Amino acid sequence: MPFARFTIAATDITPEVQAALASGVTALLEKDLLKEPEVTVVHVNLVPADRWFVAASRIEQVTGAHLEVSITAGTNTAQEKAAFIEDAYELLAEQLGALPAAAYVALYELDGESYGYNGVTQLARRRMDPAEKD
């Protein structure tokens, strides 16, 4: 049940590029981190470029980008996470073009007791009968 949030320093990103980012990160979460696409949520947040700074200077001629993904702690190996971070960065560059030196992909691992959806924690979901999870 990942939640992915793109923050992009550009307000003119087309709906097609936004959709490509959403579908791309959903596919990478499934491929690299073995997450279910059916419960993956993606939010694309476009912000004005004049609000994006690297080394205390506004960026110019590149698109600032930051991808944050919340996942349940302990569900992935270091190798899986590294593969996702590399592939997600490539997705950003492929869809947005040149990126500043500081463009990040962050995985936030949340404890299963403190992370859930549809009113049920991930810890409780692990203990459920598979038929009850939907």
Secondary structure as UniProt FT lines:
FT   STRAND          3..9
FT   HELIX           15..33
FT   HELIX           37..39
FT   STRAND          41..47
FT   HELIX           49..51
FT   STRAND          53..54
FT   TURN            55..56
FT   STRAND          57..58
FT   STRAND          65..72
FT   TURN            73..74
FT   HELIX           78..96
FT   STRAND          104..110
FT   TURN            112..113
FT   STRAND          116..117
FT   TURN            118..119
FT   STRAND          120..121
FT   HELIX           122..127
FT   HELIX           130..132
//
